[in-house]
Amino acid sequence: MNNTRKPEADVPGKSLLKGAAVLGAAAIISKLLGTLQKIPLQNMAGDGVFGIYNAVYPLYILILTVATAGIPIAVSKFVSEQTVLGRHDEAKRIFKLATAVLSVTGLLCFLLLYAGSGFIASWMGVGQTEKAIRSVSFALLLVPVMAALRGYFQGIQNMVPTAVSQVVEQFVRVCTMIVLLLYFTRLGRTDDWIAAGATFGSAVGAAAGLIVMLLYWWRRREPDFPAIGPRDEFNSESNRELSRDSNSKPKQAVEDDEYATSAEEGKRPSAMGSEGPVEPASSVIRRFLRYALPICLGSLVVPLLTLVDTFTMPRLLMVRGTDEAGAMYAFGLYNHGLPLVQLVSMIATSMSAALIPAIAVAKIRNEPEVIRVRSELAIRFTWLIGLAASFGLAATAIPLNIMFFKSAEGWEAMALLAFTAGFSTVNIVTSSILQGMGAVKVPVIHLLVGVVIKIALNLLLMPLWGIQGAAVAAVLAYGTASGLNYRYLYKHARVRISASSAIYRPLLAVVCMCGAIFIIYFGLDAMMKVWTPGLSLRIHNTILSLAAVAAGGIVYLLALFKTGAISRSELALVPSIGQKAEPILVRIGLWK
């Protein structure tokens, strides 16, 4: 047996995978904290404050995207280019230039929000949001610099600082929010003050994340740059693969690659790190912005879809005769279902992290069949998860609402919003597949179509149905975007998913799941009323929710196997679980 190792070739790949795993784990933890913090916010402050918070936070995310989106990626790309060429001082100079640019954009965005808070609040039609807008604006002075630091460390392939700072930022944000909620509610402050305290957690969390990044910077002022270079075997192979795919790159990406390799033509110092002419700062900034701005514009679409509700729902609710406080209360009820849907979407986001590079590699190798098979499998598995989540959340909307938010009020909108889980997860995965194929603009355009549909349907349906109309609009908007993504893959990647495997068999499994949920819910509810009549309403419904969700999940999974919605060959593709599960399914009679 030959045990010869190739460290030079293997280490970069292992380092890349390790870095992706670290960032993926941190993203899941931080998103989990960010999503679940909305539940204690509503419980402690009520739906009025919850509505104000959910009106302001999407606006902050949009402005933050303008200030920072694309920056960590751009900084990491430019720093890694200089690192490969052995120009460590130039890498630091680029980082400092990026930090200066970001400091200016952060300051401008801060002034826009802080000074314009009154105008923005009046534009929303909700004067109660003004204090919260000012409160959250302070984060914009800190987050851009933190984003540049994260990009720098990612550029030198050290993902740990970014991961640690993400988790610390979210943890401190949630803790600050809870402390300020307790403080302002104890003082008897009004809803607008309490909401401002909740949003100020973003500024304190950003400060904590920035301190973490600065500690890493000060500790590693001369960090260990990756021992890679243009002459390495790993890079040579990568360059050969990338060159085969150069025709599919956007014009800007080709220009950047040409610049990165222009050392051979004497335009830049050699890969061995010898001194040469330094690129003017203005030229670096122009290249930097040309690379970052398209990413920024693409990233704006997702917060835009959420922001539609911020600028349309309060006004449309007041058109129906509701006052400002009532509109914010109803908007808070509408947002009950979003944290649960976002938890489901996290599964798709985690899958996408691995899917983009897998599709990209298959494209570089010119393997269309691999792209097709991987795409079909990812879409089908995501759809099966999203479909179950949609019907499961809708079926248990009343007990889940009481379990998480203390009352059943607003359960109708929550049940309708549940169906965005299926479409949003498919949209996330299909967008990732398209990005891996190089069709970066396509999912952005499709999501913009979704934004237009959301605006139109909010205007049409909310005067008729209130917050339920907005929920229907959200379902149709996400459904349209995901459908357009699938249509593009159908035409250009020959992705084919049969109606039997995507609709008929899964829906049969869903019917079985909902039957199990209702049997457990109504049966256990009747028994508990007799056996445990003294339980509080919230504990009672918590037990009902957990039992119904567990029973529904088990029945759904078994029904998928029994109906053939998941085949033996597909189950075998699941690492570790596939081979162990098959004999069990045969033993219990689901498979022969």
C-alpha positions as CSV (number, residue, x, y, z in Angstrom):
1,M,0.0,0.0,0.0
2,N,1.3,3.4,-1.0
3,N,1.0,5.9,1.9
4,T,2.7,8.7,0.1
5,R,1.1,12.0,0.9
6,K,1.1,15.2,-1.1
7,P,0.9,18.0,1.4
8,E,1.5,20.7,-1.1
9,A,-1.5,19.7,-3.1
10,D,-3.8,18.7,-0.2
11,V,-3.3,21.4,2.3
12,P,-4.9,24.2,0.4
13,G,-8.0,22.1,-0.3
14,K,-8.2,21.0,3.3
15,S,-7.7,24.6,4.4
16,L,-10.5,25.8,2.1
17,L,-12.9,23.1,3.3
18,K,-12.1,23.8,7.0
19,G,-12.6,27.5,6.5
20,A,-15.9,26.9,4.8
21,A,-17.0,24.6,7.6
22,V,-16.0,27.2,10.3
23,L,-17.9,30.0,8.6
24,G,-20.9,27.8,7.9
25,A,-21.2,26.8,11.5
26,A,-20.8,30.4,12.7
27,A,-23.5,31.5,10.2
28,I,-25.9,28.9,11.5
29,I,-25.3,29.9,15.1
30,S,-25.6,33.6,14.5
31,K,-28.7,33.2,12.3
32,L,-30.3,31.0,15.0
33,L,-29.6,33.6,17.6
34,G,-30.9,36.4,15.4
35,T,-34.1,34.5,14.5
36,L,-35.0,33.2,18.0
37,Q,-34.4,36.6,19.7
38,K,-37.7,37.8,18.1
39,I,-39.7,35.5,20.4
40,P,-38.6,37.0,23.7
41,L,-38.9,40.4,22.2
42,Q,-42.6,39.9,21.5
43,N,-43.1,38.1,24.8
44,M,-41.5,40.9,26.9
45,A,-42.6,44.0,24.9
46,G,-45.8,43.0,23.2
47,D,-47.0,43.1,19.5
48,G,-46.9,46.9,19.3
49,V,-43.1,47.0,20.0
50,F,-42.7,43.9,17.9
51,G,-44.3,45.6,15.0
52,I,-42.1,48.7,15.3
53,Y,-39.0,46.6,15.5
54,N,-39.9,44.6,12.4
55,A,-40.7,47.8,10.5
56,V,-37.3,49.3,11.3
57,Y,-35.0,46.4,11.1
58,P,-35.4,45.6,7.4
59,L,-34.6,49.2,6.7
60,Y,-31.4,48.9,8.7
61,I,-30.5,45.7,6.8
62,L,-31.0,47.5,3.5
63,I,-28.8,50.5,4.4
64,L,-26.3,48.1,5.9
65,T,-26.2,46.2,2.6
66,V,-25.5,49.5,0.8
67,A,-22.7,50.3,3.2
68,T,-21.0,46.9,3.3
69,A,-22.4,44.3,0.8
70,G,-19.7,42.8,-1.3
71,I,-16.9,44.4,0.8
72,P,-15.7,41.3,2.7
73,I,-15.7,39.4,-0.6
74,A,-13.9,42.2,-2.5
75,V,-11.3,42.7,0.3
76,S,-10.6,39.0,0.6
77,K,-10.2,38.7,-3.2
78,F,-7.8,41.6,-3.5
79,V,-5.8,40.7,-0.3
80,S,-5.5,37.0,-1.4
81,E,-4.2,38.2,-4.9
82,Q,-1.4,40.2,-3.2
83,T,-0.7,37.4,-0.8
84,V,-0.2,34.9,-3.6
85,L,2.2,37.4,-5.2
86,G,4.2,37.7,-1.9
87,R,3.3,41.4,-1.6
88,H,2.3,41.4,2.1
89,D,2.7,45.2,2.5
90,E,0.5,45.8,-0.5
91,A,-2.2,43.5,0.9
92,K,-2.2,45.6,4.1
93,R,-2.4,48.8,2.0
94,I,-5.4,47.5,0.2
95,F,-7.1,46.7,3.5
96,K,-6.4,50.2,4.8
97,L,-7.8,51.8,1.6
98,A,-10.9,49.6,1.8
99,T,-11.3,50.6,5.5
100,A,-11.1,54.2,4.6
101,V,-13.7,53.8,1.8
102,L,-16.0,51.9,4.2
103,S,-15.6,54.4,7.0
104,V,-16.9,57.1,4.6
105,T,-19.8,55.0,3.3
106,G,-20.7,54.0,6.9
107,L,-20.6,57.7,8.1
108,L,-22.8,58.8,5.1
109,C,-25.3,56.0,5.8
110,F,-25.4,56.8,9.5
111,L,-26.1,60.5,8.7
112,L,-28.8,59.4,6.2
113,L,-30.6,57.3,8.8
114,Y,-30.0,59.6,11.9
115,A,-30.7,62.9,10.3
116,G,-33.4,61.6,8.0
117,S,-35.2,59.4,10.6
118,G,-38.2,61.8,10.9
119,F,-38.7,61.9,7.1
120,I,-38.3,58.1,6.8
121,A,-40.8,57.5,9.6
122,S,-43.3,59.8,7.9
123,W,-42.7,58.1,4.6
124,M,-43.5,54.8,6.4
125,G,-46.6,56.5,7.8
126,V,-45.6,55.5,11.4
127,G,-44.1,58.3,13.5
128,Q,-43.4,55.7,16.3
129,T,-40.5,54.3,14.3
130,E,-38.4,57.5,14.4
131,K,-36.5,56.8,17.7
132,A,-35.8,53.2,16.7
133,I,-34.4,54.4,13.3
134,R,-32.0,56.8,15.1
135,S,-31.1,54.1,17.6
136,V,-30.1,51.5,15.0
137,S,-28.2,54.0,12.9
138,F,-25.2,54.0,15.3
139,A,-24.3,50.5,14.2
140,L,-23.5,51.9,10.7
141,L,-20.4,53.6,12.2
142,L,-19.0,50.3,13.3
143,V,-20.1,47.5,11.0
144,P,-18.3,48.7,7.8
145,V,-14.9,48.6,9.5
146,M,-15.7,45.2,11.0
147,A,-16.6,44.0,7.5
148,A,-13.3,45.1,6.1
149,L,-11.4,43.3,8.9
150,R,-13.4,40.1,8.2
151,G,-12.6,40.4,4.5
152,Y,-8.9,40.8,5.3
153,F,-8.7,37.7,7.4
154,Q,-10.7,35.7,4.9
155,G,-8.2,36.9,2.3
156,I,-5.3,35.3,4.2
157,Q,-7.5,32.1,4.7
158,N,-8.0,32.6,8.4
159,M,-11.8,32.2,8.9
160,V,-11.7,31.9,12.7
161,P,-11.8,35.7,13.5
162,T,-14.9,36.1,11.3
163,A,-16.7,33.2,12.8
164,V,-16.0,34.2,16.4
165,S,-17.0,37.8,15.7
166,Q,-20.2,36.8,14.1
167,V,-21.3,34.7,17.1
168,V,-20.1,37.3,19.6
169,E,-21.9,40.1,17.7
170,Q,-25.3,38.3,17.7
171,F,-24.9,37.1,21.3
172,V,-24.2,40.6,22.6
173,R,-26.9,42.0,20.5
174,V,-29.5,39.7,21.9
175,C,-28.3,40.2,25.5
176,T,-28.3,44.0,25.1
177,M,-31.8,43.9,23.6
178,I,-33.2,41.9,26.6
179,V,-31.5,44.1,29.2
180,L,-32.8,47.3,27.6
181,L,-36.3,45.8,27.2
182,L,-36.4,45.0,30.9
183,Y,-35.0,48.5,31.8
184,F,-37.5,50.5,29.6
185,T,-40.5,48.4,30.5
186,R,-39.7,48.7,34.2
187,L,-39.6,52.5,33.7
188,G,-43.0,52.4,32.0
189,R,-41.7,53.9,28.7
190,T,-43.9,54.0,25.6
191,D,-43.6,51.5,22.7
192,D,-41.4,53.8,20.6
193,W,-38.8,54.0,23.4
194,I,-38.8,50.3,24.1
195,A,-38.4,49.5,20.4
196,A,-35.5,52.0,20.3
197,G,-33.9,50.1,23.1
198,A,-34.3,46.8,21.2
199,T,-32.8,48.1,18.0
200,F,-29.9,49.7,19.9
201,G,-28.7,46.1,20.6
202,S,-27.5,46.1,17.0
203,A,-25.0,49.0,17.7
204,V,-23.7,47.3,20.9
205,G,-23.4,44.0,19.1
206,A,-21.5,45.6,16.3
207,A,-19.1,47.2,18.8
208,A,-18.5,43.8,20.4
209,G,-17.9,42.2,17.0
210,L,-15.5,45.0,16.0
211,I,-13.6,44.6,19.3
212,V,-13.1,40.9,18.6
213,M,-11.8,41.6,15.1
214,L,-9.4,44.3,16.4
215,L,-8.1,41.9,19.1
216,Y,-7.3,39.4,16.3
217,W,-5.7,42.2,14.3
218,W,-3.5,43.4,17.1
219,R,-2.5,39.9,18.1
220,R,-1.5,39.0,14.5
221,R,-0.1,42.2,13.1
222,E,2.2,40.0,11.0
223,P,-0.1,37.0,10.3
224,D,1.1,33.8,8.7
225,F,0.1,34.1,5.1
226,P,-0.8,30.9,3.2
227,A,2.2,29.2,1.7
228,I,0.9,29.2,-1.8
229,G,2.0,30.7,-5.0
230,P,1.5,30.7,-8.8
231,R,4.1,27.9,-9.1
232,D,2.4,25.5,-6.7
233,E,0.8,22.4,-8.1
234,F,-2.5,23.3,-6.5
235,N,-2.6,26.7,-8.1
236,S,-1.4,25.5,-11.4
237,E,-4.2,23.0,-11.6
238,S,-6.7,25.6,-10.4
239,N,-5.5,28.1,-13.0
240,R,-5.8,25.5,-15.8
241,E,-9.4,24.7,-14.8
242,L,-10.3,28.3,-14.5
243,S,-8.8,29.2,-17.8
244,R,-11.1,26.6,-19.5
245,D,-14.0,28.5,-18.0
246,S,-12.9,32.0,-18.7
247,N,-15.3,32.5,-21.6
248,S,-18.3,32.1,-19.1
249,K,-17.1,34.8,-16.8
250,P,-18.6,38.3,-16.6
251,K,-16.5,41.0,-18.3
252,Q,-15.5,42.5,-15.0
253,A,-14.3,39.2,-13.6
254,V,-12.2,38.7,-16.7
255,E,-10.7,42.2,-16.3
256,D,-9.8,41.5,-12.7
257,D,-8.2,38.1,-13.6
258,E,-6.2,39.8,-16.3
259,Y,-5.0,42.4,-13.8
260,A,-4.2,39.7,-11.3
261,T,-2.0,37.8,-13.8
262,S,-0.4,40.9,-15.4
263,A,2.8,40.4,-13.4
264,E,4.1,38.4,-16.3
265,E,3.8,41.5,-18.5
266,G,5.7,43.8,-16.0
267,K,2.6,45.7,-14.9
268,R,2.9,44.3,-11.4
269,P,5.7,42.9,-9.2
270,S,6.6,39.3,-9.8
271,A,5.1,36.4,-7.8
272,M,8.3,36.1,-5.9
273,G,7.5,39.3,-4.0
274,S,10.2,41.6,-5.6
275,E,9.5,45.3,-5.4
276,G,7.9,47.1,-8.3
277,P,5.7,50.0,-9.1
278,V,2.9,50.5,-6.6
279,E,-0.6,50.8,-8.0
280,P,-2.0,54.3,-7.3
281,A,-4.6,54.4,-4.5
282,S,-7.2,55.9,-6.8
283,S,-6.8,52.9,-9.2
284,V,-7.1,50.4,-6.4
285,I,-10.3,52.0,-5.1
286,R,-11.8,52.1,-8.6
287,R,-11.1,48.4,-9.1
288,F,-12.3,47.7,-5.7
289,L,-15.6,49.5,-6.2
290,R,-16.1,48.0,-9.6
291,Y,-15.9,44.5,-8.1
292,A,-17.9,45.2,-5.0
293,L,-20.8,47.3,-6.4
294,P,-22.4,44.5,-8.5
295,I,-22.3,42.2,-5.5
296,C,-23.9,45.0,-3.5
297,L,-26.7,45.5,-6.0
298,G,-27.4,41.8,-6.1
299,S,-27.6,41.6,-2.3
300,L,-30.1,44.5,-2.1
301,V,-32.9,42.4,-3.6
302,V,-33.5,40.1,-0.6
303,P,-34.0,43.0,2.0
304,L,-36.1,44.8,-0.6
305,L,-38.7,42.0,-0.5
306,T,-39.0,42.4,3.3
307,L,-38.9,46.2,3.1
308,V,-42.0,46.2,0.9
309,D,-44.0,45.3,3.9
310,T,-42.4,48.1,6.0
311,F,-43.4,50.8,3.6
312,T,-46.8,49.5,2.5
313,M,-48.4,47.5,5.3
314,P,-48.8,50.2,8.0
315,R,-50.3,52.7,5.5
316,L,-52.7,50.1,4.0
317,L,-53.7,49.0,7.5
318,M,-54.6,52.6,8.4
319,V,-56.6,53.0,5.2
320,R,-58.8,50.3,6.6
321,G,-59.6,52.5,9.6
322,T,-56.8,51.4,12.0
323,D,-54.9,54.0,13.9
324,E,-51.1,54.1,14.0
325,A,-50.8,52.0,17.2
326,G,-53.3,49.5,15.9
327,A,-51.4,49.3,12.6
328,M,-48.1,48.5,14.4
329,Y,-49.9,45.9,16.6
330,A,-51.3,44.2,13.5
331,F,-47.9,44.3,11.8
332,G,-46.5,42.6,14.9
333,L,-49.1,39.9,14.6
334,Y,-48.2,39.5,10.9
335,N,-44.5,38.9,11.9
336,H,-45.3,36.0,14.2
337,G,-44.8,33.4,11.5
338,L,-41.5,34.8,10.1
339,P,-39.1,33.5,12.7
340,L,-40.4,29.9,12.2
341,V,-40.2,30.2,8.4
342,Q,-36.6,31.6,8.7
343,L,-35.6,28.6,10.8
344,V,-36.7,26.3,7.9
345,S,-34.9,28.5,5.4
346,M,-31.7,28.1,7.4
347,I,-31.7,24.4,6.3
348,A,-31.7,25.5,2.6
349,T,-29.0,28.1,3.3
350,S,-26.7,25.4,4.9
351,M,-27.3,23.1,1.9
352,S,-26.5,26.0,-0.5
353,A,-23.1,26.6,1.2
354,A,-21.9,23.2,-0.1
355,L,-24.0,23.4,-3.3
356,I,-22.4,26.4,-5.0
357,P,-18.8,25.1,-5.1
358,A,-20.0,21.6,-6.1
359,I,-21.9,23.0,-9.1
360,A,-19.0,25.4,-9.9
361,V,-16.5,22.5,-10.0
362,A,-18.8,20.5,-12.3
363,K,-19.1,23.5,-14.6
364,I,-15.4,24.0,-14.7
365,R,-14.9,20.4,-15.6
366,N,-17.6,20.7,-18.3
367,E,-19.8,18.0,-16.7
368,P,-23.4,19.0,-17.5
369,E,-24.8,15.7,-16.4
370,V,-23.3,16.1,-13.0
371,I,-24.8,19.6,-12.7
372,R,-28.2,18.2,-13.7
373,V,-28.2,15.3,-11.3
374,R,-26.9,17.4,-8.3
375,S,-29.4,20.1,-9.1
376,E,-32.4,17.8,-9.3
377,L,-31.4,16.0,-6.1
378,A,-30.9,19.3,-4.2
379,I,-34.2,20.8,-5.4
380,R,-36.2,17.7,-4.6
381,F,-34.8,17.2,-1.1
382,T,-35.3,20.9,-0.4
383,W,-38.8,20.9,-1.7
384,L,-39.7,17.8,0.4
385,I,-38.4,19.6,3.5
386,G,-40.1,22.9,2.7
387,L,-43.4,21.2,1.7
388,A,-43.6,19.4,5.1
389,A,-42.6,22.6,7.0
390,S,-45.3,24.6,5.2
391,F,-48.2,22.2,5.9
392,G,-46.9,21.3,9.3
393,L,-46.6,25.0,10.4
394,A,-50.0,25.7,8.9
395,A,-51.7,22.8,10.7
396,T,-50.2,23.7,14.1
397,A,-50.5,27.5,13.7
398,I,-52.8,27.9,16.7
399,P,-50.8,25.9,19.3
400,L,-47.5,27.2,18.0
401,N,-48.7,30.7,18.2
402,I,-49.7,30.3,21.8
403,M,-46.5,28.4,22.6
404,F,-44.2,31.1,21.3
405,F,-46.3,34.3,21.4
406,K,-48.7,33.7,24.3
407,S,-52.0,33.9,22.4
408,A,-53.6,32.5,19.2
409,E,-54.2,36.0,17.8
410,G,-53.0,36.3,14.3
411,W,-52.9,32.6,13.7
412,E,-54.6,32.9,10.3
413,A,-51.7,35.1,8.9
414,M,-49.2,32.7,10.5
415,A,-50.8,29.7,8.8
416,L,-50.7,31.5,5.4
417,L,-47.2,32.7,5.8
418,A,-46.1,29.1,6.6
419,F,-46.4,28.4,2.8
420,T,-43.6,30.8,2.1
421,A,-41.3,28.1,3.7
422,G,-41.6,25.8,0.8
423,F,-41.1,28.4,-1.9
424,S,-38.4,30.4,-0.1
425,T,-36.3,27.2,0.5
426,V,-36.5,26.2,-3.2
427,N,-35.7,29.8,-4.2
428,I,-32.5,29.8,-2.0
429,V,-31.3,26.5,-3.4
430,T,-32.1,27.2,-7.1
431,S,-30.4,30.6,-6.7
432,S,-27.3,28.9,-5.4
433,I,-27.3,26.5,-8.3
434,L,-27.6,29.4,-10.8
435,Q,-24.8,31.2,-9.0
436,G,-22.6,28.0,-9.2
437,M,-23.4,27.9,-12.9
438,G,-22.2,31.5,-13.3
439,A,-25.7,32.9,-14.0
440,V,-25.4,35.3,-11.1
441,K,-27.8,38.0,-12.4
442,V,-30.6,35.6,-13.2
443,P,-31.9,34.9,-9.6
444,V,-31.6,38.6,-8.8
445,I,-33.9,39.5,-11.7
446,H,-36.3,36.8,-10.7
447,L,-36.4,38.1,-7.1
448,L,-37.0,41.6,-8.4
449,V,-40.0,40.3,-10.2
450,G,-41.1,38.8,-6.9
451,V,-40.7,42.3,-5.3
452,V,-43.0,43.9,-7.9
453,I,-45.6,41.2,-7.4
454,K,-45.4,41.7,-3.6
455,I,-46.0,45.4,-4.0
456,A,-48.9,44.9,-6.4
457,L,-50.6,42.2,-4.4
458,N,-50.2,44.1,-1.1
459,L,-52.0,47.1,-2.7
460,L,-54.7,44.8,-4.1
461,L,-55.3,42.3,-1.3
462,M,-54.6,44.2,2.0
463,P,-57.6,46.5,1.7
464,L,-59.7,43.4,1.3
465,W,-58.1,40.9,3.8
466,G,-55.7,42.9,6.0
467,I,-52.6,41.1,7.1
468,Q,-53.9,37.9,5.6
469,G,-53.7,39.6,2.2
470,A,-50.1,40.5,2.8
471,A,-49.4,36.8,3.7
472,V,-50.9,35.6,0.4
473,A,-48.9,38.2,-1.5
474,A,-45.7,36.9,0.1
475,V,-46.5,33.3,-0.8
476,L,-47.2,34.2,-4.5
477,A,-44.1,36.5,-4.7
478,Y,-41.7,33.7,-3.5
479,G,-43.6,31.1,-5.6
480,T,-43.0,33.2,-8.7
481,A,-39.3,33.8,-8.0
482,S,-38.7,30.1,-7.3
483,G,-40.8,29.1,-10.4
484,L,-38.8,31.4,-12.6
485,N,-35.5,30.0,-11.3
486,Y,-36.7,26.4,-12.0
487,R,-37.8,27.4,-15.5
488,Y,-34.4,28.8,-16.2
489,L,-32.7,25.5,-15.0
490,Y,-35.2,23.5,-17.0
491,K,-34.2,25.4,-20.2
492,H,-30.5,25.8,-19.7
493,A,-29.4,22.9,-17.5
494,R,-32.0,20.3,-18.5
495,V,-33.2,19.9,-14.9
496,R,-36.3,17.7,-15.0
497,I,-38.3,16.9,-11.9
498,S,-41.4,14.8,-12.6
499,A,-44.9,15.7,-11.2
500,S,-45.0,12.3,-9.5
501,S,-41.8,12.8,-7.5
502,A,-42.4,16.5,-6.7
503,I,-46.2,16.7,-6.3
504,Y,-48.3,13.6,-6.2
505,R,-46.3,11.3,-3.9
506,P,-45.1,14.1,-1.6
507,L,-48.7,15.4,-1.3
508,L,-49.9,11.9,-0.3
509,A,-47.2,11.9,2.4
510,V,-48.4,15.4,3.5
511,V,-52.0,14.1,3.8
512,C,-50.7,11.3,6.1
513,M,-48.7,13.8,8.1
514,C,-51.6,16.3,8.6
515,G,-53.8,13.4,9.5
516,A,-51.4,12.3,12.2
517,I,-51.0,15.9,13.5
518,F,-54.8,16.4,13.8
519,I,-55.3,13.0,15.5
520,I,-52.6,13.8,18.1
521,Y,-53.7,17.4,18.5
522,F,-57.4,16.8,19.1
523,G,-57.0,13.4,20.9
524,L,-54.3,14.7,23.3
525,D,-56.1,18.0,23.8
526,A,-59.2,16.1,25.0
527,M,-57.3,13.8,27.3
528,M,-55.3,16.6,28.8
529,K,-58.4,18.6,29.6
530,V,-59.6,15.7,31.6
531,W,-56.3,14.6,33.2
532,T,-54.5,17.9,33.7
533,P,-57.2,20.6,33.9
534,G,-55.0,22.9,35.9
535,L,-52.2,23.5,33.3
536,S,-51.8,27.0,32.0
537,L,-52.9,27.6,28.4
538,R,-49.3,28.1,27.3
539,I,-47.9,24.9,28.8
540,H,-51.0,23.0,27.5
541,N,-50.4,24.2,23.9
542,T,-46.6,23.7,24.2
543,I,-47.2,20.0,24.9
544,L,-49.7,19.8,22.1
545,S,-47.3,21.5,19.7
546,L,-44.3,19.3,20.4
547,A,-46.3,16.1,20.3
548,A,-48.1,17.0,17.1
549,V,-44.9,18.1,15.3
550,A,-43.0,15.0,16.4
551,A,-45.8,12.7,15.3
552,G,-46.3,14.5,12.0
553,G,-42.6,14.5,11.2
554,I,-42.2,10.7,11.8
555,V,-45.3,9.9,9.8
556,Y,-44.2,12.1,6.9
557,L,-40.8,10.6,6.7
558,L,-42.2,7.0,6.8
559,A,-44.8,8.0,4.2
560,L,-42.1,9.4,1.8
561,F,-40.4,6.0,1.9
562,K,-43.7,4.0,1.5
563,T,-45.0,6.1,-1.4
564,G,-41.6,6.0,-3.2
565,A,-41.1,9.7,-3.0
566,I,-37.6,8.9,-1.8
567,S,-36.0,5.9,-3.6
568,R,-33.4,3.5,-2.4
569,S,-30.8,5.0,-4.7
570,E,-31.5,8.5,-3.3
571,L,-31.4,7.4,0.3
572,A,-28.0,5.7,-0.5
573,L,-26.6,9.1,-1.4
574,V,-27.1,10.4,2.2
575,P,-23.8,10.0,4.0
576,S,-23.7,7.7,7.0
577,I,-27.5,7.4,7.3
578,G,-28.4,5.8,3.9
579,Q,-26.9,2.4,4.4
580,K,-28.0,2.0,8.0
581,A,-31.6,3.1,7.2
582,E,-32.4,0.7,4.4
583,P,-32.4,-2.6,6.4
584,I,-34.6,-1.0,9.0
585,L,-37.1,0.1,6.4
586,V,-37.2,-3.4,5.0
587,R,-37.6,-4.9,8.4
588,I,-40.7,-2.7,9.2
589,G,-42.3,-3.5,5.9
590,L,-41.9,-0.1,4.1
591,W,-39.6,-1.5,1.5
592,K,-39.4,-5.0,0.2
